[in-house]
Amino acid sequence: MNINEKFIINLQGKNFITYEGLLDLAHKKGLQSINVELIQIPNSENNMTAICKANAVTNNGTFSDIGDASPKSVNSTIVPHLIRMASTRAKARALRDLTNIGMTSVEEISFDETQEESKNISTPNFYEDPPTQRQMETIKRLSNELNLAISYDNLTKKTAGTLISKMLEEKSRKH
């Protein structure tokens, strides 16, 4: 079964599938139901980490996995919604098993992973200027619209420009 390209996001040279794309494929493979159980409520003792377990049910069986979210693994606009993000991540992982998709979903990307990828596309120059305020505002707005966890640490004008281009490309594909 082919994945519709509108459900693929390329961020900094790596492809990710959207939750929407996984759900679309799961329905084509006979998804009957999907449910989520909250395993851990975020609190100060567990570093504000929410953990959820998802079960996706088809005629061929049940596919289960867990997802987590903490302030360190999401961008600042998602922090008030840690349980929902953990739920979405758990469902995405269960749906990846159901659909036999090895590609990570964009919703699973953590703050730290995005930061590591930002480092990989930096130029060999020792010093680059930080992003402009306008670039930062654009990144924040687009990451919120696309529900992406973005690391703002180590961004340069160049990496911010690349990131904005990729997010605008994805936004145009969704419309």
Backbone as a printed PyTorch tensor [residue, N CA C, xyz], in Angstrom:
tensor([[[  0.8510,  -1.1780,   0.0000],
         [  0.0000,   0.0000,   0.0000],
         [  0.8960,   1.2400,   0.0000]],

        [[  0.6590,   2.1120,  -0.9340],
         [  1.4720,   3.3170,  -1.0550],
         [  0.9900,   4.4150,  -0.1160]],

        [[  1.9420,   5.2070,   0.3510],
         [  1.6350,   6.3480,   1.2080],
         [  1.4440,   7.5620,   0.3140]],

        [[  0.3550,   8.2630,   0.4910],
         [  0.1240,   9.4940,  -0.2480],
         [  1.1900,  10.5070,   0.1720]],

        [[  1.8590,  11.1120,  -0.8000],
         [  2.9540,  12.0430,  -0.5110],
         [  2.5330,  13.2380,   0.3390]],

        [[  1.2480,  13.5680,   0.3390],
         [  0.8070,  14.7080,   1.1590],
         [  0.9570,  14.4070,   2.6480]],

        [[  1.1570,  13.1260,   2.9950],
         [  1.3200,  12.7410,   4.3870],
         [  2.7850,  12.6000,   4.8010]],

        [[  3.7020,  12.9500,   3.9030],
         [  5.1410,  12.8540,   4.2000],
         [  5.7000,  14.2600,   4.3770]],

        [[  6.4210,  14.4620,   5.4710],
         [  7.0830,  15.7430,   5.7330],
         [  8.5830,  15.4880,   5.7200]],

        [[  9.3050,  16.3110,   4.9750],
         [ 10.7540,  16.2060,   4.9670],
         [ 11.3020,  17.3580,   5.7910]],

        [[ 11.9400,  17.0120,   6.9040],
         [ 12.5670,  18.0130,   7.7610],
         [ 14.0610,  17.7750,   7.7760]],

        [[ 14.7870,  18.7380,   7.2990],
         [ 16.2500,  18.7030,   7.3150],
         [ 16.7850,  17.4160,   6.7060]],

        [[ 16.1750,  17.0020,   5.5820],
         [ 16.6710,  15.8550,   4.8290],
         [ 16.1550,  14.4980,   5.2770]],

        [[ 15.2580,  14.4650,   6.2550],
         [ 14.7350,  13.1850,   6.7400],
         [ 13.2130,  13.1850,   6.6040]],

        [[ 12.6550,  12.0750,   6.0920],
         [ 11.2090,  11.9750,   5.9130],
         [ 10.5140,  11.4780,   7.1670]],

        [[  9.3520,  12.0770,   7.4340],
         [  8.4890,  11.6880,   8.5420],
         [  7.0730,  11.5630,   8.0070]],

        [[  6.3170,  10.6350,   8.5680],
         [  4.9070,  10.5030,   8.1940],
         [  4.0680,  11.2350,   9.2360]],

        [[  2.9480,  11.7840,   8.7950],
         [  2.0630,  12.4710,   9.7270],
         [  1.1130,  11.4600,  10.3730]],

        [[  0.5960,  11.8120,  11.5290],
         [ -0.4120,  10.9750,  12.1890],
         [ -1.6140,  10.7970,  11.2680]],

        [[ -1.9910,  11.8660,  10.5980],
         [ -3.1100,  11.8330,   9.6560],
         [ -2.8840,  10.7590,   8.5840]],

        [[ -1.6540,  10.6590,   8.0990],
         [ -1.3220,   9.6510,   7.0910],
         [ -1.4080,   8.2410,   7.6420]],

        [[ -0.9270,   8.0580,   8.8750],
         [ -1.0120,   6.7410,   9.5170],
         [ -2.4660,   6.3340,   9.7180]],

        [[ -3.2950,   7.2790,  10.1510],
         [ -4.7090,   6.9960,  10.3730],
         [ -5.3930,   6.6390,   9.0550]],

        [[ -5.0530,   7.3550,   7.9900],
         [ -5.6040,   7.0700,   6.6640],
         [ -5.2630,   5.6440,   6.2340]],

        [[ -3.9990,   5.2650,   6.3700],
         [ -3.5760,   3.9040,   6.0080],
         [ -4.2330,   2.8590,   6.9060]],

        [[ -4.3510,   3.1560,   8.1900],
         [ -4.9520,   2.2050,   9.1250],
         [ -6.4120,   1.9350,   8.7600]],

        [[ -7.1430,   2.9610,   8.3650],
         [ -8.5330,   2.7530,   7.9470],
         [ -8.5810,   1.8730,   6.7010]],

        [[ -7.6390,   2.0570,   5.7900],
         [ -7.5840,   1.2230,   4.5820],
         [ -7.2380,  -0.2260,   4.9210]],

        [[ -6.5650,  -0.4410,   6.0510],
         [ -6.2030,  -1.7910,   6.4900],
         [ -7.2140,  -2.3560,   7.4910]],

        [[ -8.3530,  -1.7030,   7.6360],
         [ -9.4250,  -2.2470,   8.4540],
         [ -9.4040,  -1.8620,   9.9180]],

        [[ -8.8940,  -0.7030,  10.2460],
         [ -8.9200,  -0.2500,  11.6350],
         [-10.3550,  -0.2380,  12.1330]],

        [[-10.6010,  -0.9540,  13.2330],
         [-11.9360,  -0.9880,  13.8220],
         [-12.0650,  -0.0050,  14.9750]],

        [[-11.0040,   0.0980,  15.7790],
         [-11.0330,   1.0340,  16.8960],
         [ -9.6140,   1.3300,  17.3500]],

        [[ -9.4980,   2.4360,  18.0380],
         [ -8.2260,   2.7860,  18.6590],
         [ -8.5710,   3.4290,  19.9970]],

        [[ -7.9290,   2.9450,  21.0620],
         [ -8.1970,   3.5260,  22.3680],
         [ -6.8840,   3.7910,  23.0820]],

        [[ -6.9430,   4.7040,  24.0270],
         [ -5.7450,   5.1480,  24.7410],
         [ -5.9900,   5.0620,  26.2380]],

        [[ -4.9630,   4.6140,  26.9420],
         [ -4.9980,   4.5470,  28.4020],
         [ -3.8730,   5.4260,  28.9400]],

        [[ -4.1970,   6.2950,  29.8680],
         [ -3.1910,   7.1320,  30.5190],
         [ -2.4840,   6.2840,  31.5670]],

        [[ -1.1920,   6.0630,  31.3830],
         [ -0.4020,   5.2200,  32.2870],
         [  0.2620,   6.0550,  33.3800]],

        [[  0.7350,   7.2480,  33.0090],
         [  1.4060,   8.1010,  33.9890],
         [  0.9660,   9.5430,  33.8200]],

        [[  0.4690,  10.1170,  34.8880],
         [  0.0750,  11.5240,  34.9000],
         [  1.3310,  12.3590,  35.1680]],

        [[  1.5560,  13.4130,  34.3780],
         [  2.7460,  14.2280,  34.6120],
         [  2.6870,  14.9560,  35.9470]],

        [[  3.7790,  14.8630,  36.7080],
         [  3.8940,  15.6090,  37.9630],
         [  5.3660,  15.8840,  38.2460]],

        [[  5.6380,  16.6320,  39.2870],
         [  7.0210,  17.0400,  39.5720],
         [  7.9240,  15.8480,  39.8930]],

        [[  7.3660,  14.7770,  40.4260],
         [  8.1780,  13.6050,  40.7710],
         [  8.6630,  12.8250,  39.5510]],

        [[  7.9600,  12.9310,  38.4260],
         [  8.3760,  12.2090,  37.2180],
         [  8.8150,  13.1620,  36.1030]],

        [[  9.2910,  14.3350,  36.5000],
         [  9.7650,  15.3530,  35.5490],
         [  8.6870,  15.7670,  34.5530]],

        [[  7.4450,  15.7790,  35.0210],
         [  6.3080,  16.2010,  34.2000],
         [  6.1910,  15.3750,  32.9210]],

        [[  6.3860,  14.0610,  33.0530],
         [  6.3170,  13.1620,  31.9020],
         [  4.9870,  12.4190,  31.8840]],

        [[  4.2390,  12.6090,  30.8040],
         [  2.9940,  11.8750,  30.5840],
         [  3.3170,  10.6390,  29.7590]],

        [[  2.7010,   9.5080,  30.1100],
         [  2.8780,   8.2750,  29.3430],
         [  1.5010,   7.6930,  29.0710]],

        [[  1.2610,   7.3530,  27.8140],
         [ -0.0010,   6.7550,  27.4050],
         [  0.2640,   5.4640,  26.6410]],

        [[ -0.7000,   4.5520,  26.6900],
         [ -0.6500,   3.3080,  25.9280],
         [ -1.8290,   3.3180,  24.9680]],

        [[ -1.5620,   2.9930,  23.7000],
         [ -2.6180,   2.9450,  22.6890],
         [ -2.7790,   1.5250,  22.1720]],

        [[ -4.0230,   1.1660,  21.8940],
         [ -4.3550,  -0.1150,  21.2770],
         [ -5.1500,   0.1650,  20.0120]],

        [[ -4.6450,  -0.3120,  18.8770],
         [ -5.3430,  -0.1910,  17.6050],
         [ -5.8210,  -1.5850,  17.2220]],

        [[ -7.1210,  -1.7150,  16.9810],
         [ -7.7350,  -3.0300,  16.7620],
         [ -8.1970,  -3.1800,  15.3130]],

        [[ -7.8370,  -4.3220,  14.7120],
         [ -8.3030,  -4.7110,  13.3810],
         [ -8.7760,  -6.1600,  13.4550]],

        [[ -9.2880,  -6.6920,  12.3430],
         [ -9.6430,  -8.1180,  12.2800],
         [ -8.4080,  -8.9950,  12.4410]],

        [[ -7.2380,  -8.4560,  12.1300],
         [ -5.9870,  -9.2160,  12.2060],
         [ -5.3350,  -9.1640,  13.5770]],

        [[ -5.9160,  -8.4460,  14.5220],
         [ -5.3490,  -8.3910,  15.8580],
         [ -5.3040,  -6.9910,  16.4260]],

        [[ -4.6410,  -6.9030,  17.5840],
         [ -4.4890,  -5.6350,  18.2850],
         [ -3.0200,  -5.2310,  18.2540]],

        [[ -2.7950,  -3.9820,  17.9430],
         [ -1.4430,  -3.4280,  17.8750],
         [ -1.3260,  -2.3820,  18.9710]],

        [[ -0.3440,  -2.5630,  19.8610],
         [ -0.2090,  -1.6910,  21.0320],
         [  1.1760,  -1.0740,  21.1010]],

        [[  1.2360,   0.1110,  21.6650],
         [  2.5200,   0.7480,  21.9350],
         [  2.2820,   1.8890,  22.9070]],

        [[  3.3760,   2.4470,  23.4050],
         [  3.2830,   3.5700,  24.3340],
         [  3.8830,   4.8200,  23.7120]],

        [[  3.5260,   5.9590,  24.2710],
         [  4.0880,   7.2390,  23.8750],
         [  4.2550,   8.1020,  25.1110]],

        [[  5.2600,   8.9600,  25.0910],
         [  5.4900,   9.8400,  26.2280],
         [  5.6710,  11.2670,  25.7530]],

        [[  5.5030,  12.1860,  26.6650],
         [  5.7290,  13.6010,  26.3790],
         [  6.1010,  14.2890,  27.6860]],

        [[  7.0980,  15.1470,  27.5930],
         [  7.5370,  15.9450,  28.7360],
         [  7.9100,  17.3280,  28.2230]],

        [[  8.0910,  18.2880,  29.1130],
         [  8.4880,  19.6200,  28.6520],
         [  9.7930,  19.6070,  27.8410]],

        [[ 10.6310,  18.6060,  28.0630],
         [ 11.8840,  18.5250,  27.3170],
         [ 11.7100,  17.9110,  25.9350]],

        [[ 10.5670,  17.2550,  25.6840],
         [ 10.3880,  16.5790,  24.3990],
         [  9.3630,  17.2450,  23.4880]],

        [[  8.8520,  18.3950,  23.9070],
         [  7.8950,  19.1250,  23.0750],
         [  8.2580,  20.6090,  23.0700]],

        [[  7.7100,  21.3370,  22.1000],
         [  7.9900,  22.7680,  22.1170],
         [  7.0960,  23.4570,  23.1430]],

        [[  7.4040,  24.6850,  23.4390],
         [  6.7560,  25.3900,  24.5490],
         [  5.2470,  25.5370,  24.3680]],

        [[  4.7640,  25.5810,  23.1340],
         [  3.3190,  25.7280,  22.9280],
         [  2.5600,  24.4360,  23.2370]],

        [[  3.2480,  23.3210,  23.2770],
         [  2.6130,  22.0220,  23.5340],
         [  2.6890,  21.6410,  25.0130]],

        [[  3.5610,  22.2750,  25.7830],
         [  3.7550,  21.9100,  27.1920],
         [  2.4420,  21.8130,  27.9810]],

        [[  1.4720,  22.7150,  27.7860],
         [  0.2200,  22.5630,  28.5430],
         [ -0.6070,  21.3380,  28.1190]],

        [[ -0.1850,  20.6670,  27.0450],
         [ -0.9730,  19.5750,  26.4690],
         [ -0.1770,  18.2660,  26.4460]],

        [[  0.6020,  18.0090,  27.4800],
         [  1.4760,  16.8360,  27.5150],
         [  0.7170,  15.5210,  27.3880]],

        [[ -0.4250,  15.4160,  28.0430],
         [ -1.1840,  14.1560,  27.9760],
         [ -1.6830,  13.9150,  26.5580]],

        [[ -2.1930,  14.9490,  25.9160],
         [ -2.6540,  14.7920,  24.5270],
         [ -1.5140,  14.4120,  23.6020]],

        [[ -0.3310,  15.0190,  23.8010],
         [  0.8050,  14.6910,  22.9500],
         [  1.2610,  13.2510,  23.1950]],

        [[  1.2950,  12.8110,  24.4520],
         [  1.6630,  11.4240,  24.7530],
         [  0.6580,  10.4720,  24.1110]],

        [[ -0.6140,  10.8370,  24.1460],
         [ -1.6600,  10.0240,  23.5220],
         [ -1.4500,   9.9340,  22.0170]],

        [[ -1.2080,  11.0660,  21.3780],
         [ -0.9860,  11.0860,  19.9240],
         [  0.2430,  10.2740,  19.5580]],

        [[  1.3120,  10.4040,  20.3320],
         [  2.5270,   9.6330,  20.0650],
         [  2.2830,   8.1390,  20.2260]],

        [[  1.5300,   7.7500,  21.2500],
         [  1.2180,   6.3300,  21.4620],
         [  0.3910,   5.7920,  20.2960]],

        [[ -0.6300,   6.5500,  19.8850],
         [ -1.4600,   6.1110,  18.7670],
         [ -0.6310,   6.0130,  17.4880]],

        [[  0.2280,   6.9850,  17.2570],
         [  1.0720,   6.9580,  16.0600],
         [  1.9530,   5.7080,  16.0430]],

        [[  2.5230,   5.3640,  17.1800],
         [  3.3920,   4.1820,  17.2410],
         [  2.5950,   2.8940,  17.0240]],

        [[  1.4090,   2.8040,  17.6060],
         [  0.5710,   1.6200,  17.3880],
         [  0.1430,   1.5350,  15.9200]],

        [[ -0.1980,   2.6720,  15.3360],
         [ -0.6080,   2.6880,  13.9330],
         [  0.5510,   2.3780,  12.9950]],

        [[  1.7690,   2.7470,  13.3880],
         [  2.9330,   2.3850,  12.5650],
         [  3.0870,   0.8670,  12.5320]],

        [[  2.8720,   0.2030,  13.6510],
         [  2.9220,  -1.2630,  13.6740],
         [  1.7960,  -1.8500,  12.8230]],

        [[  0.5990,  -1.3510,  12.9920],
         [ -0.5540,  -1.8460,  12.2490],
         [ -0.3370,  -1.7220,  10.7400]],

        [[  0.2200,  -0.5920,  10.3040],
         [  0.3810,  -0.3150,   8.8730],
         [  1.7280,  -0.7700,   8.3170]],

        [[  2.5870,  -1.3020,   9.1940],
         [  3.9240,  -1.7510,   8.7980],
         [  4.7490,  -0.6090,   8.2000]],

        [[  4.6440,   0.5540,   8.8320],
         [  5.4110,   1.7310,   8.4000],
         [  6.5760,   1.9160,   9.3720]],

        [[  7.7840,   1.8320,   8.8670],
         [  8.9660,   2.0000,   9.7030],
         [  9.3550,   3.4510,   9.9190]],

        [[  8.8220,   4.3250,   9.0880],
         [  9.1420,   5.7530,   9.1600],
         [  8.5770,   6.3590,  10.4450]],

        [[  9.3710,   7.1330,  11.1520],
         [  8.9180,   7.8040,  12.3680],
         [  7.8420,   8.8250,  12.0140]],

        [[  6.8490,   8.9530,  12.8710],
         [  5.8370,   9.9800,  12.6380],
         [  6.3810,  11.3180,  13.1220]],

        [[  5.9560,  12.3670,  12.4840],
         [  6.4500,  13.6960,  12.8300],
         [  6.0520,  14.0540,  14.2610]],

        [[  4.9400,  13.5110,  14.7390],
         [  4.4940,  13.7910,  16.0980],
         [  5.4070,  13.1540,  17.1480]],

        [[  6.1810,  12.1570,  16.7500],
         [  7.0820,  11.4800,  17.6830],
         [  8.4070,  12.2100,  17.8810]],

        [[  8.6820,  13.1930,  17.0320],
         [  9.9630,  13.8920,  17.1120],
         [ 10.0460,  14.6370,  18.4320]],

        [[ 11.1380,  14.4260,  19.1270],
         [ 11.3030,  15.1120,  20.4010],
         [ 12.1300,  16.3680,  20.2230]],

        [[ 12.0540,  17.2250,  21.2040],
         [ 12.8190,  18.4650,  21.2510],
         [ 14.3030,  18.1730,  21.0230]],

        [[ 14.8410,  17.1360,  21.6970],
         [ 16.2640,  16.8030,  21.5940],
         [ 16.6400,  16.3170,  20.2070]],

        [[ 15.7750,  15.5000,  19.5570],
         [ 16.0760,  14.9990,  18.2230],
         [ 16.1370,  16.1450,  17.2310]],

        [[ 15.2010,  17.0800,  17.3350],
         [ 15.1950,  18.2160,  16.4220],
         [ 16.4590,  19.0470,  16.6130]],

        [[ 16.8890,  19.1850,  17.8440],
         [ 18.1040,  19.9310,  18.1390],
         [ 19.3070,  19.2370,  17.4960]],

        [[ 19.3780,  17.9120,  17.5990],
         [ 20.4860,  17.1760,  16.9860],
         [ 20.4790,  17.3560,  15.4780]],

        [[ 19.2960,  17.3130,  14.8550],
         [ 19.2310,  17.4870,  13.4180],
         [ 19.6280,  18.8980,  13.0180]],

        [[ 19.3080,  19.8840,  13.8350],
         [ 19.7150,  21.2490,  13.5290],
         [ 21.2340,  21.3590,  13.4900]],

        [[ 21.8990,  20.6250,  14.3830],
         [ 23.3600,  20.6430,  14.3990],
         [ 23.9290,  20.0440,  13.1200]],

        [[ 23.2570,  19.0280,  12.5820],
         [ 23.7600,  18.3300,  11.4050],
         [ 23.7490,  19.1820,  10.1490]],

        [[ 22.9320,  20.2300,  10.1040],
         [ 22.8870,  21.0230,   8.8870],
         [ 23.6090,  22.3560,   9.0430]],

        [[ 24.3320,  22.5200,  10.1160],
         [ 25.0560,  23.7790,  10.2830],
         [ 26.2420,  23.8210,   9.3150]],

        [[ 26.6850,  25.0190,   9.0010],
         [ 27.7880,  25.1710,   8.0730],
         [ 29.1050,  25.0160,   8.8140]],

        [[ 30.2060,  24.8310,   8.0690],
         [ 31.4860,  24.6540,   8.7330],
         [ 32.0320,  25.9190,   9.3900]],

        [[ 31.3700,  27.0560,   9.1940],
         [ 31.8300,  28.2800,   9.8350],
         [ 31.7570,  28.1400,  11.3440]],

        [[ 32.7260,  28.7010,  12.0210],
         [ 32.7490,  28.6120,  13.4820],
         [ 31.5910,  29.3860,  14.0890]],

        [[ 31.2670,  30.5250,  13.5330],
         [ 30.2250,  31.3700,  14.1060],
         [ 29.2340,  31.7830,  13.0300]],

        [[ 27.9650,  31.6770,  13.3290],
         [ 26.9240,  32.2140,  12.4650],
         [ 25.9960,  33.0580,  13.3110]],

        [[ 25.3870,  34.0410,  12.6910],
         [ 24.4520,  34.9040,  13.3980],
         [ 23.2290,  34.1170,  13.8400]],

        [[ 22.6670,  34.4910,  14.9680],
         [ 21.4320,  33.8380,  15.4090],
         [ 20.2720,  34.2470,  14.4970]],

        [[ 19.1740,  33.4980,  14.5380],
         [ 18.0300,  33.8450,  13.6930],
         [ 17.4730,  35.2150,  14.0740]],

        [[ 16.8470,  35.8450,  13.1130],
         [ 16.2180,  37.1320,  13.3800],
         [ 14.9410,  36.9140,  14.1850]],

        [[ 14.4520,  37.9630,  14.7870],
         [ 13.2070,  37.8760,  15.5490],
         [ 12.0660,  37.4530,  14.6190]],

        [[ 12.0740,  37.9570,  13.4030],
         [ 11.0350,  37.6060,  12.4310],
         [ 11.0820,  36.1130,  12.0990]],

        [[ 12.2980,  35.5690,  11.9280],
         [ 12.4280,  34.1370,  11.6730],
         [ 11.8730,  33.3280,  12.8470]],

        [[ 12.2210,  33.7420,  14.0620],
         [ 11.7590,  33.0200,  15.2530],
         [ 10.2300,  33.0450,  15.3500]],

        [[  9.6240,  34.1980,  15.0980],
         [  8.1650,  34.3000,  15.1430],
         [  7.5240,  33.4090,  14.0890]],

        [[  8.1200,  33.3770,  12.8970],
         [  7.5920,  32.5350,  11.8230],
         [  7.6980,  31.0620,  12.1760]],

        [[  8.8340,  30.6480,  12.7150],
         [  9.0280,  29.2510,  13.1120],
         [  8.0190,  28.8700,  14.1870]],

        [[  7.8350,  29.7180,  15.1800],
         [  6.8870,  29.4220,  16.2570],
         [  5.4680,  29.2960,  15.7180]],

        [[  5.0870,  30.1950,  14.8390],
         [  3.7350,  30.1610,  14.2740],
         [  3.5380,  28.8950,  13.4460]],

        [[  4.4950,  28.5920,  12.5540],
         [  4.3640,  27.4180,  11.6960],
         [  4.4310,  26.1080,  12.4860]],

        [[  5.3120,  26.0470,  13.4770],
         [  5.4120,  24.8030,  14.2560],
         [  4.1220,  24.5690,  15.0270]],

        [[  3.4740,  25.6340,  15.4730],
         [  2.1920,  25.5030,  16.1600],
         [  1.1120,  25.0380,  15.1820]],

        [[  1.0680,  25.6320,  13.9860],
         [  0.0760,  25.2510,  12.9810],
         [  0.2460,  23.8030,  12.5360]],

        [[  1.5040,  23.3560,  12.4130],
         [  1.7860,  21.9970,  11.9480],
         [  1.9440,  21.0060,  13.0960]],

        [[  1.8120,  21.4880,  14.3400],
         [  1.9540,  20.6610,  15.5430],
         [  3.3170,  19.9540,  15.5680]],

        [[  4.3870,  20.7160,  15.3610],
         [  5.7470,  20.1820,  15.3610],
         [  6.5020,  20.6430,  16.5970]],

        [[  7.2930,  19.7520,  17.1540],
         [  8.1740,  20.1100,  18.2670],
         [  9.4940,  20.5850,  17.6720]],

        [[  9.8360,  21.8150,  17.8880],
         [ 11.0350,  22.4060,  17.2930],
         [ 11.9590,  22.9020,  18.3940]],

        [[ 13.2420,  22.6010,  18.2600],
         [ 14.2380,  23.1220,  19.1830],
         [ 14.6830,  24.5020,  18.7010]],

        [[ 14.6250,  25.4550,  19.5790],
         [ 15.0670,  26.7990,  19.2200],
         [ 16.5240,  27.0280,  19.5970]],

        [[ 17.1020,  26.0840,  20.3220],
         [ 18.5190,  26.1680,  20.6740],
         [ 19.3540,  25.8740,  19.4350]],

        [[ 20.4650,  26.5210,  19.3130],
         [ 21.4360,  26.2950,  18.2450],
         [ 20.9370,  26.6510,  16.8540]],

        [[ 19.8130,  27.3360,  16.7340],
         [ 19.3590,  27.7770,  15.4190],
         [ 20.2230,  28.9520,  14.9690]],

        [[ 20.5290,  28.9590,  13.7000],
         [ 21.2390,  30.0840,  13.0920],
         [ 20.3220,  30.6810,  12.0270]],

        [[ 20.7240,  31.7930,  11.4530],
         [ 19.9300,  32.3670,  10.3660],
         [ 19.7410,  31.3440,   9.2510]],

        [[ 20.8210,  30.6200,   8.9560],
         [ 20.7610,  29.6470,   7.8640],
         [ 19.8310,  28.4830,   8.2040]],

        [[ 19.9990,  27.8640,   9.3740],
         [ 19.1600,  26.7130,   9.7120],
         [ 17.7090,  27.1420,   9.9160]],

        [[ 17.4930,  28.3410,  10.4270],
         [ 16.1270,  28.8490,  10.5840],
         [ 15.4740,  29.0250,   9.2180]],

        [[ 16.2250,  29.5640,   8.2690],
         [ 15.7010,  29.7390,   6.9120],
         [ 15.3420,  28.4050,   6.2690]],

        [[ 16.2100,  27.4090,   6.4530],
         [ 15.9440,  26.0720,   5.9090],
         [ 14.7020,  25.4790,   6.5540]],

        [[ 14.6030,  25.6010,   7.8500],
         [ 13.4600,  25.0650,   8.5830],
         [ 12.1620,  25.7370,   8.1460]],

        [[ 12.1770,  27.0380,   8.0000],
         [ 10.9870,  27.7720,   7.5490],
         [ 10.5720,  27.2920,   6.1570]],

        [[ 11.5380,  27.1360,   5.2750],
         [ 11.2390,  26.6620,   3.9160],
         [ 10.5670,  25.3040,   3.9450]],

        [[ 11.1010,  24.3920,   4.7450],
         [ 10.5360,  23.0380,   4.8410],
         [  9.1230,  23.0790,   5.4170]],

        [[  8.9090,  23.9070,   6.4360],
         [  7.5910,  23.9810,   7.0530],
         [  6.5750,  24.6200,   6.1030]],

        [[  6.9890,  25.6450,   5.3560],
         [  6.0850,  26.2680,   4.3850],
         [  5.7300,  25.2890,   3.2780]],

        [[  6.7080,  24.4900,   2.8490],
         [  6.4730,  23.4660,   1.8350],
         [  5.4350,  22.4740,   2.3410]],

        [[  5.5750,  22.0340,   3.5860],
         [  4.6260,  21.0860,   4.1590],
         [  3.2480,  21.7110,   4.3120]],

        [[  3.2070,  22.9500,   4.7420],
         [  1.9240,  23.6190,   4.9100],
         [  1.1970,  23.7240,   3.5640]],

        [[  1.9320,  24.0230,   2.4940],
         [  1.3010,  24.1400,   1.1780],
         [  0.8190,  22.7840,   0.6690]],

        [[  1.5180,  21.7130,   1.0500],
         [  1.0780,  20.3730,   0.6430],
         [ -0.2080,  19.9750,   1.3490]],

        [[ -0.4180,  20.4890,   2.5660],
         [ -1.6280,  20.1420,   3.3210],
         [ -2.8540,  20.8620,   2.7880]],

        [[ -2.6550,  21.9330,   2.0490],
         [ -3.8140,  22.7000,   1.5560],
         [ -4.0830,  22.4020,   0.1270]]])
